[in-house]
Amino acid sequence: MKTSTVQNVDDYIAEFPEETQIYLSQMRDCIKNAAPEAEESISYMMPAYKLHGPLVYFGGFAKHIGFFATPNGNIAFKEELRPYKTGKGSIQFPLNKPLPLDLVKKIVDFRVAENIEKKKRKTK
């Protein structure tokens, strides 16, 4: 990314090379389709989605797309994430392979359900 002053996700994606923009747009579309009620913004200098609290984030890097589904998203899908480099709450999807959009959707669905359940517990 060239600068850290982007104001929206369109501007964020536009700062990357064309090939990376394709991956970023696919990630964005997948998240928005899985969580249409989520609020889209820029947080931590990357696209962020919130629904009853933080949901997921993603970002472009030189050789991968970073996906951040908090530690719970990684824990719940540990086996399916084995082919990818992961950290406590991060996943790296390499730019030289197709994005696993079915897996991303499952993780977003999991995080939506998790946040809805948290909200229910708080309102009781």
BELBEL-V600003 format. One line per field, one symbol per residue. psi: psi as a letter, one per 30 degrees, with the letter a starting at -180 (. if undefined). Layout:
# BELBEL-V600003
psi=???
This chain:
# BELBEL-V600003
psi=kelggkfleeeeefflleeeeeeeeeeeeeeeefiffkkkakkhhlkkkkjhlkdllllkleglkkkjgleeeeefgeeffeflklaeglkjjkfglkkieeeeeeeeeeeeeeeeeeeeeef.
